[in-house]
Amino acid sequence: MTEFLVKHFVKDPEAITDHRVRTAYGSLTGGVGICLNLLLFLTKLLVGFIAHSVSVMADAFNNLSDAASSIISFVGVRLADKPADEEHPFGHGRIEYISAFIVAFLVVQVGFMLLKSAIGKILHPEDLQVSFLSLVILLISIGGKLWLSAFNEKLGRRIDSKVMLATAADARSDVLATSATVLSLLVFRFFGLNIDGVIGLIVSLLVLKAGYEIAKDTLEPLIGERMDPELCSEIRDFVRSYPDVLGTHDLIVHNYGPQKYIGSIHVEVDSHMTLEDSHILMDRIEDDAKEKLGILLVTHADPLDIHDPETASVRAIVDETIREEQDGNISAHDLRLVHGASGINAVFDLVLPWNYGEEQTRALILRIRKRVKEKDSKLNCIITPEHGFGG
């Protein structure tokens, strides 16, 4: 069914990097979600009134909120597709994250509403009327929600859409909630125990948990999360593939919406390369990154003196000293030598993991300075600590 819908409603579905194709995927999932959830809401509301079941009616209103969520998803994906303008030069892609957060807010709001109703039912229980029709309707609802969850999950991962993945998570919580409702009706039918309020309480907690997890996942890219290590490795490998590039460091990547990245990277080149040649190389890397990776990449050329034996010797000493720390997450770059009357200053940046505190960093720098000095008494290390921003 999923591929059938994609085939008929998404033109050129394999071109997922095309913003028009992404919008078509979002419109498809939003439209399907609206229709299915409205149908489930009306059906469950009717069954709930007939059965006098607060858990069934609570489940119905949960489906209504899901319909609203699908509307927000539908609108959000289309707004996120708006092109860049003077006020938003990097586009409107982050609207999709905001839409997903609104979905999370609606889910949490419904959770609190269900919690209030469940507590009322626990304090003032009412007899349930169990019918074969109500059970059939709820089982159909479970099947529909399972399909909707898989539908949004599959397409959301295909185009890397936070709001579609949020909708999938919401649908999964509905499956659990409705399954719990069926359980309460069956327990009352066969054992005469009214656990409707307790089940309603469980449902509310499940919905609140789903809302929290959706909010957490969608806020991360808005706050500024660590980039995908695979993406960062891809960018580094791409830049290092150029014959005149000796190495890279200080990669920073910003996310402005799904598959919309802007980054900067320092590119190490031979210091004997002319300024004009290095500028031509940087331009070529930036143009190719935009065409082949779809990333707006700003490059900065860092000259390395690879022909000076003294610089190479000091670099070897520094690298050996860092390896002695037995922490593969520590590295050095931008090494240069400054000769003075009292010796040679080895100036370089030291990249540290984020879990290094001030005291640990200070102690590490002192150790490196001492050990380098022991290996060559003329060397004085001038170290600037920093954290890596890339994955």
TAMOGI-V880426 format. One record per backbone hydrogen bond with DSSP energy under -0.5 kcal/mol. NH is the residue of the N-H (numbers start at 1). CO is the residue of the C=O. E is the energy in kcal/mol with one decimal. If there is no record, write none. Layout:
BEGIN
[[NH | CO | E] [NH | CO | E]]
END
This chain:
BEGIN
[[5 | 1 | -2.5] [6 | 2 | -2.5] [7 | 3 | -2.6] [8 | 4 | -1.6] [9 | 5 | -1.9] [10 | 6 | -2.3] [11 | 9 | -0.5] [13 | 10 | -0.6] [15 | 12 | -1.6] [16 | 14 | -2.0] [18 | 15 | -1.6] [22 | 18 | -2.1] [23 | 19 | -2.2] [24 | 20 | -1.8] [25 | 21 | -2.3] [26 | 22 | -2.5] [27 | 23 | -2.6] [28 | 24 | -2.1] [29 | 25 | -2.4] [30 | 26 | -2.3] [31 | 27 | -2.5] [32 | 28 | -2.4] [33 | 29 | -2.3] [34 | 30 | -2.3] [35 | 31 | -2.1] [36 | 32 | -2.4] [37 | 33 | -2.3] [38 | 34 | -2.1] [39 | 35 | -1.9] [40 | 36 | -2.3] [41 | 37 | -2.5] [42 | 38 | -2.2] [43 | 39 | -2.0] [44 | 40 | -2.8] [45 | 41 | -2.5] [46 | 42 | -1.7] [47 | 43 | -2.1] [48 | 44 | -3.0] [49 | 45 | -2.0] [50 | 46 | -2.0] [51 | 47 | -2.6] [52 | 48 | -1.2] [53 | 48 | -1.6] [54 | 52 | -0.6] [57 | 53 | -2.0] [58 | 54 | -2.7] [59 | 55 | -1.9] [60 | 56 | -1.8] [61 | 57 | -2.3] [62 | 58 | -1.7] [63 | 59 | -1.7] [64 | 60 | -1.6] [65 | 61 | -2.2] [66 | 62 | -1.7] [67 | 63 | -1.9] [68 | 64 | -1.9] [69 | 65 | -2.4] [70 | 66 | -2.4] [71 | 67 | -2.0] [72 | 68 | -2.4] [73 | 69 | -2.6] [74 | 70 | -2.6] [75 | 71 | -2.8] [76 | 72 | -3.1] [77 | 73 | -2.3] [78 | 74 | -1.3] [79 | 75 | -2.6] [80 | 76 | -2.4] [81 | 77 | -0.7] [82 | 79 | -1.7] [85 | 88 | -1.4] [91 | 88 | -2.0] [92 | 82 | -0.9] [95 | 92 | -1.9] [96 | 93 | -1.5] [98 | 94 | -1.9] [99 | 95 | -2.7] [100 | 96 | -1.9] [101 | 97 | -2.0] [102 | 98 | -2.1] [103 | 99 | -2.0] [104 | 100 | -1.9] [105 | 101 | -2.2] [106 | 102 | -2.3] [107 | 103 | -2.2] [108 | 104 | -2.3] [109 | 105 | -2.4] [110 | 106 | -2.3] [111 | 107 | -2.1] [112 | 108 | -2.1] [113 | 109 | -1.8] [114 | 110 | -2.7] [115 | 111 | -2.1] [116 | 112 | -2.1] [117 | 113 | -2.1] [118 | 114 | -2.6] [119 | 115 | -2.2] [120 | 116 | -1.8] [121 | 117 | -2.0] [122 | 118 | -2.1] [123 | 119 | -2.2] [124 | 120 | -2.2] [129 | 51 | -2.4] [130 | 128 | -0.6] [131 | 129 | -0.5] [135 | 131 | -1.7] [136 | 132 | -2.2] [137 | 133 | -2.7] [138 | 134 | -2.3] [139 | 135 | -2.4] [140 | 136 | -2.4] [141 | 137 | -2.2] [142 | 138 | -2.2] [143 | 139 | -2.1] [144 | 140 | -2.6] [145 | 141 | -2.6] [146 | 142 | -2.4] [147 | 143 | -2.1] [148 | 144 | -2.5] [149 | 145 | -2.6] [150 | 146 | -2.2] [151 | 147 | -2.7] [152 | 148 | -2.5] [153 | 149 | -2.6] [154 | 150 | -2.6] [155 | 151 | -2.0] [156 | 152 | -2.7] [157 | 153 | -2.2] [158 | 154 | -1.6] [159 | 155 | -1.9] [160 | 156 | -0.6] [161 | 156 | -2.5] [162 | 160 | -0.6] [165 | 161 | -1.9] [166 | 162 | -2.3] [167 | 163 | -1.9] [168 | 164 | -1.9] [169 | 165 | -2.2] [170 | 166 | -2.2] [171 | 167 | -2.2] [172 | 168 | -1.9] [173 | 169 | -1.8] [174 | 170 | -1.5] [175 | 171 | -1.7] [176 | 172 | -1.7] [177 | 173 | -2.3] [178 | 174 | -3.0] [179 | 175 | -2.2] [180 | 176 | -2.1] [181 | 177 | -1.8] [182 | 178 | -2.4] [183 | 179 | -2.0] [184 | 180 | -2.0] [185 | 181 | -1.9] [186 | 182 | -2.4] [187 | 183 | -2.5] [188 | 184 | -1.9] [189 | 185 | -2.2] [190 | 186 | -2.4] [191 | 187 | -2.3] [192 | 187 | -0.6] [192 | 188 | -1.0] [193 | 187 | -1.0] [194 | 192 | -0.5] [195 | 193 | -1.1] [199 | 195 | -2.9] [200 | 196 | -2.6] [201 | 197 | -2.1] [202 | 198 | -2.2] [203 | 199 | -2.7] [204 | 200 | -2.3] [205 | 201 | -2.1] [206 | 202 | -2.3] [207 | 203 | -2.5] [208 | 204 | -2.5] [209 | 205 | -2.3] [210 | 206 | -2.3] [211 | 207 | -2.5] [212 | 208 | -2.3] [213 | 209 | -2.3] [214 | 210 | -2.4] [215 | 211 | -2.4] [216 | 212 | -2.5] [217 | 213 | -2.2] [218 | 214 | -2.1] [219 | 215 | -2.0] [220 | 216 | -1.3] [221 | 217 | -0.6] [222 | 218 | -0.6] [223 | 219 | -2.7] [224 | 220 | -2.4] [227 | 389 | -0.6] [232 | 228 | -2.2] [233 | 229 | -2.6] [234 | 230 | -2.2] [235 | 231 | -2.2] [236 | 232 | -2.6] [237 | 233 | -2.9] [238 | 234 | -2.1] [239 | 235 | -2.4] [240 | 236 | -2.8] [241 | 237 | -0.7] [241 | 238 | -0.7] [242 | 239 | -1.4] [245 | 242 | -2.0] [246 | 244 | -0.5] [246 | 268 | -3.3] [247 | 268 | -0.9] [249 | 266 | -1.7] [252 | 264 | -2.7] [254 | 262 | -3.7] [256 | 254 | -0.5] [256 | 260 | -3.1] [260 | 257 | -2.4] [261 | 259 | -0.5] [261 | 294 | -0.6] [262 | 254 | -2.3] [263 | 296 | -2.6] [264 | 252 | -2.4] [265 | 298 | -2.1] [266 | 249 | -2.6] [267 | 300 | -3.5] [268 | 247 | -3.1] [268 | 266 | -0.5] [269 | 302 | -2.5] [271 | 304 | -2.8] [273 | 270 | -2.0] [278 | 274 | -2.5] [279 | 275 | -2.1] [280 | 276 | -2.2] [281 | 277 | -2.2] [282 | 278 | -2.4] [283 | 279 | -2.2] [284 | 280 | -2.1] [285 | 281 | -2.3] [286 | 282 | -2.4] [287 | 283 | -2.5] [288 | 284 | -2.5] [289 | 285 | -2.4] [290 | 286 | -1.8] [291 | 287 | -1.9] [292 | 288 | -3.3] [293 | 288 | -0.5] [293 | 289 | -1.5] [294 | 289 | -0.8] [295 | 289 | -1.7] [296 | 261 | -1.9] [297 | 295 | -1.1] [298 | 263 | -2.8] [299 | 297 | -0.5] [300 | 265 | -2.0] [302 | 267 | -3.5] [303 | 301 | -0.5] [304 | 269 | -3.0] [306 | 304 | -1.4] [309 | 307 | -0.6] [312 | 308 | -2.1] [313 | 309 | -2.3] [314 | 310 | -2.3] [315 | 311 | -2.6] [316 | 312 | -1.9] [317 | 313 | -1.8] [318 | 314 | -2.6] [319 | 315 | -2.7] [320 | 316 | -2.3] [321 | 317 | -2.2] [322 | 318 | -2.2] [323 | 319 | -2.2] [324 | 320 | -1.3] [325 | 322 | -1.5] [326 | 323 | -1.9] [330 | 327 | -1.9] [331 | 351 | -1.5] [333 | 349 | -1.9] [336 | 347 | -2.1] [338 | 345 | -2.3] [340 | 343 | -2.9] [343 | 340 | -0.8] [344 | 378 | -3.2] [345 | 338 | -3.0] [346 | 344 | -0.7] [346 | 380 | -2.6] [347 | 336 | -2.6] [347 | 345 | -0.9] [348 | 346 | -0.5] [348 | 382 | -2.1] [349 | 333 | -2.6] [350 | 384 | -2.5] [351 | 331 | -3.1] [351 | 349 | -0.6] [352 | 350 | -0.5] [352 | 386 | -3.0] [356 | 353 | -1.4] [357 | 355 | -0.7] [361 | 357 | -2.5] [362 | 358 | -2.6] [363 | 359 | -2.5] [364 | 360 | -2.2] [365 | 361 | -2.4] [366 | 362 | -2.1] [367 | 363 | -2.1] [368 | 364 | -2.5] [369 | 365 | -2.5] [370 | 366 | -2.2] [371 | 367 | -2.7] [372 | 368 | -2.5] [373 | 369 | -2.1] [374 | 370 | -2.0] [375 | 371 | -1.5] [376 | 372 | -2.0] [379 | 376 | -1.9] [380 | 344 | -2.8] [382 | 346 | -2.5] [383 | 381 | -0.7] [384 | 348 | -1.9] [385 | 383 | -0.6] [386 | 350 | -2.4] [388 | 352 | -0.7]]
END
